[in-house]
Amino acid sequence: MPRKKAVRRKKAAPGSTGLAPAGTKAAPTAEVEKLIVAVEADGGAVLATYVEPFGGKPILFVALPLDRVEPTPYQRDLSETHVKRLMNVIEKIGSFLDPIIAIRQDGSYWTPNGNHRLQALKKLGARSVMALLIPEAALAFKILALNTEKAHNLREKSLEVIRMARALGKTTAERESAFLFEFEEAPFLTLGLCYEQRPRFSGGAYQSVLRRIDDFFDLPVAKALAEREKRAAKLLEVDGAVAQIADKLKERGLTSPYLKAFVVARVNPIRFSKATSFDFDETVAKMLSNAQRFNIDKVKQEDLARTGGPAAAEE
């Protein structure tokens, strides 16, 4: 599938976008009034309502009972190290100054971007958490764009995306290609499936080739997931062959933190191609064939020394 050319963004004139400060004080809509009542009934407190100045959407600034707030269920796994770091910062400052974003979901609250802050507060014994409450439930799937508390590595991002895709596949008939903003890149979906089956999978070694061959499916999310499973299985087969080559190179005393990336680059049939469109199945099949015919006797330590790329440690 040909890739779309990037469209250059037009520069906005200063002061030409969104609302002036006074415009953010608009009266609550009926939808917001209903949400205010629900928050109060849930034991929360609505401290302010306003209209977000860039896009003009209503937002509530609220204090929520901590025990009623949870992360969206398809987020990355928690980092205890980061939670401890946040706990230390909150205690040192003596204040919690970074509200989470939240949506109301079936009488409780989900945060798509504040799980580490949430868990830090819980471990500190806090009773409530400050939040920007958004009426738009679809915000729960904007995790990657919203997350500001801890940068994702490739494994975390890929697992988060595939979890979102599974949740969407159960609730929407929309096509996978309609969720470009939520998923960011098609390879994250394929890599996520690989990481689920092989937690030590070196996704960074394959990311550059996947960006050239792996695009979004124009199929409903549920059906696209079935196709993704097939793609992941083929990629894992290649990875198995690559791992065997890497092991044999190690037995010969050849070492490098970029060993798997080196092998993947060598078996990549489109590495030097200037074409812009490639077939996924055809390219991966050629990678497997090249890996199966790989001659380790031709590899020298100086070849590895010239290699640069993502090491396995980045995963």
C-alpha positions in Angstrom: 0.0 0.0 0.0 1.6 3.3 -1.0 2.3 5.7 1.8 0.7 9.1 1.9 3.0 12.1 1.5 3.3 14.3 4.6 1.3 17.5 4.3 3.2 20.6 5.4 1.3 22.4 8.2 0.3 26.0 7.6 1.6 28.4 10.1 -1.2 29.9 12.2 -1.2 33.7 12.8 -0.6 34.7 16.4 -3.8 34.9 18.4 -5.9 33.4 15.7 -6.9 30.1 17.2 -9.3 29.1 19.9 -11.0 31.1 22.7 -9.9 34.3 24.4 -9.6 33.9 28.2 -13.1 35.3 28.8 -14.6 32.7 26.4 -13.5 29.8 28.6 -16.1 30.8 31.3 -19.1 29.7 29.3 -22.1 28.3 31.3 -22.2 24.4 31.6 -24.2 22.5 29.0 -26.9 20.1 29.9 -24.4 17.2 29.4 -21.9 18.9 31.8 -24.6 19.6 34.4 -25.5 15.9 34.3 -21.9 15.0 34.9 -21.6 17.4 37.8 -24.5 15.7 39.5 -22.9 12.3 38.9 -19.6 13.3 40.3 -21.2 14.7 43.5 -23.2 11.5 43.9 -20.0 9.5 43.6 -18.5 11.4 46.5 -16.4 13.7 44.4 -16.3 17.5 44.4 -16.6 19.7 41.3 -14.3 22.7 41.9 -14.7 24.4 38.5 -16.0 24.0 35.0 -14.6 25.7 31.9 -14.3 25.4 28.2 -10.9 24.3 27.0 -9.4 27.2 25.1 -7.9 25.4 22.1 -10.7 23.1 20.9 -13.7 24.6 22.8 -14.6 21.4 24.7 -16.0 21.4 28.2 -13.8 20.2 31.1 -14.5 19.8 34.8 -11.8 20.3 37.4 -12.6 17.8 40.2 -11.4 16.1 43.3 -12.2 12.4 43.1 -12.2 9.7 45.8 -9.0 7.9 45.2 -10.6 4.4 45.6 -12.9 5.1 42.7 -10.2 5.9 40.1 -8.4 3.2 38.1 -6.2 3.1 35.0 -7.7 2.2 31.7 -7.5 -1.6 31.5 -5.3 -1.7 28.4 -2.4 0.4 29.6 1.3 -0.7 29.9 2.4 -2.4 33.0 3.3 -0.3 36.1 6.9 0.7 36.8 7.4 0.4 40.6 10.7 2.4 40.2 8.8 5.3 38.7 6.0 5.1 41.4 8.7 5.4 44.1 10.3 8.3 42.4 6.9 10.1 42.2 6.2 9.3 45.9 9.5 10.9 46.8 8.8 14.0 44.7 5.3 14.5 46.2 6.6 14.1 49.8 9.5 16.4 49.2 7.3 19.2 47.7 4.6 18.5 50.1 1.9 18.9 47.4 0.4 17.1 44.5 0.5 19.6 41.6 0.0 17.5 38.5 -3.7 16.6 38.0 -4.5 13.4 36.1 -6.9 13.2 33.2 -10.0 11.1 33.8 -13.3 10.0 32.3 -16.3 8.6 34.1 -17.0 5.0 33.3 -20.0 3.0 34.8 -19.9 4.9 38.1 -16.2 4.8 38.5 -13.3 6.7 36.8 -10.6 5.7 34.4 -7.4 7.6 33.8 -5.6 7.1 30.5 -2.5 9.0 31.5 -2.1 9.1 35.3 -1.6 5.5 36.6 1.9 6.1 38.1 0.7 9.3 39.8 -2.4 7.4 41.0 -0.5 4.5 42.5 2.0 6.9 44.1 -0.9 8.7 45.9 -2.5 5.4 47.0 0.8 4.2 48.5 1.1 7.6 50.3 -2.3 7.0 51.8 -4.1 9.9 50.0 -7.9 10.1 50.1 -8.5 12.0 46.9 -6.9 12.9 43.6 -7.2 16.1 41.5 -8.4 15.5 37.9 -9.4 17.1 34.7 -12.6 15.2 34.0 -13.5 15.0 30.3 -17.0 14.1 29.2 -15.7 12.5 26.0 -15.4 8.7 26.8 -13.4 8.1 23.6 -10.5 9.9 25.3 -9.7 6.6 27.0 -8.1 5.4 23.8 -5.8 8.4 23.4 -3.3 6.9 25.9 -0.1 7.3 23.7 -0.8 11.0 22.9 -1.8 11.9 26.5 0.9 10.2 28.4 3.3 12.7 29.9 4.5 11.1 33.1 6.9 8.5 31.8 8.2 7.9 28.3 7.2 4.6 26.7 9.8 2.2 25.4 9.0 0.2 22.3 7.8 -2.8 24.2 5.5 -0.8 26.5 4.0 1.2 23.6 3.5 -1.9 21.4 1.7 -3.8 24.2 -0.5 -0.8 25.1 -1.5 -0.5 21.4 -2.5 -4.1 21.0 -4.5 -4.0 24.2 -6.4 -1.0 22.9 -7.0 -2.7 19.6 -8.5 -5.7 21.4 -10.8 -3.5 23.5 -11.9 -1.6 20.4 -12.5 -4.8 18.4 -15.2 -5.7 20.9 -17.0 -2.4 20.8 -16.7 -0.9 17.4 -17.2 -1.8 13.7 -14.8 1.0 12.6 -11.9 0.0 10.4 -8.4 -0.3 11.9 -7.2 2.5 9.6 -9.7 4.9 11.4 -7.6 4.7 14.6 -4.3 6.1 13.2 -4.1 8.7 15.9 -4.8 6.2 18.7 -2.3 3.6 17.4 0.3 6.0 15.9 2.0 3.3 13.8 0.8 0.0 12.3 4.0 -1.8 13.4 3.1 -1.3 17.1 0.1 -3.6 16.6 2.2 -6.4 15.0 5.0 -5.9 17.5 2.6 -6.0 20.4 1.4 -9.5 19.4 5.0 -10.6 19.2 5.9 -9.3 22.6 2.8 -11.0 24.1 4.1 -14.4 22.8 7.8 -13.7 23.3 8.4 -11.2 26.1 12.2 -11.0 25.3 11.5 -10.3 21.7 13.9 -7.7 20.2 11.4 -5.5 18.5 13.8 -2.7 17.9 15.8 -4.8 15.5 12.7 -5.1 13.2 11.1 -1.7 13.6 12.8 0.0 10.7 11.8 -2.7 8.2 8.3 -2.9 9.6 7.8 0.8 9.1 8.3 0.2 5.3 6.1 -2.9 4.9 3.5 -2.9 7.7 0.5 -0.6 7.2 -3.0 -0.2 8.7 -5.6 -2.6 7.4 -8.8 -1.2 5.8 -10.8 -3.8 7.7 -12.9 -3.7 10.9 -10.6 -3.8 14.0 -11.7 -7.4 15.0 -11.0 -8.8 11.5 -7.7 -6.8 11.3 -6.6 -8.4 14.5 -6.9 -11.8 12.9 -4.7 -10.7 10.0 -2.2 -9.2 12.6 -2.0 -12.6 14.3 -0.8 -14.1 11.0 1.8 -11.3 10.5 3.1 -11.7 14.0 3.5 -15.5 13.5 5.5 -14.9 10.4 7.7 -12.3 12.1 8.3 -14.6 15.1 9.4 -17.4 12.7 12.0 -15.0 11.2 13.1 -14.0 14.7 13.6 -17.7 15.6 15.9 -18.1 12.7 17.7 -14.8 13.5 18.2 -15.9 17.1 19.8 -19.2 16.0 22.3 -17.2 13.8 23.1 -14.8 16.7 23.8 -17.8 19.0 26.1 -19.3 16.4 28.0 -16.0 16.0 28.4 -15.8 19.8 29.8 -19.4 19.8 32.4 -18.1 17.4 33.3 -15.4 19.9 31.7 -12.6 17.9 30.0 -10.2 20.3 28.1 -6.9 20.0 25.1 -5.3 21.8 23.7 -4.9 18.3 24.1 -8.5 17.2 20.4 -9.3 16.4 20.0 -5.9 14.7 23.1 -6.8 12.6 21.6 -10.1 11.5 18.2 -8.6 10.7 19.9 -5.9 8.6 21.8 -8.6 6.7 18.7 -10.7 5.9 16.5 -7.6 5.1 15.9 -7.8 1.3 14.7 -4.2 1.0 17.5 -2.7 3.0 18.9 -0.7 0.1 15.7 -0.4 -2.0 14.5 3.0 -2.9 10.9 1.8 -3.6 8.2 3.2 -1.4 5.7 0.2 -1.4 6.4 -3.4 -0.4 4.3 -6.5 0.3 4.5 -7.6 3.9 4.2 -11.4 3.3 6.7 -11.3 0.4 9.3 -9.3 2.3 9.1 -11.4 5.4 9.2 -14.7 3.4 12.4 -13.4 1.8 13.8 -12.5 5.2 13.2 -16.0 6.4 14.8 -17.5 3.3 17.8 -15.3 3.7 18.1 -16.2 7.3 18.0 -19.9 6.6 20.8 -19.5 4.0 22.9 -17.2 6.2 26.6 -17.9 6.1 28.1 -17.2 9.5 31.6 -17.9 8.3 31.6 -14.7 6.3 31.0 -12.5 9.3 34.0 -10.8 10.9 34.2 -8.9 14.2 35.0 -5.7 12.3 31.6 -6.1 10.5 29.9 -6.0 13.9 32.0 -3.1 15.0 30.6 -1.0 12.1 27.1 -1.8 13.1 24.8 0.7 14.8 21.2 0.2 15.9 18.8 -0.6 18.7 20.3 -3.0 21.2 18.2 -5.6 22.9 18.6 -3.7 26.2 16.3 -1.0 25.0 13.4 -3.3 25.2 
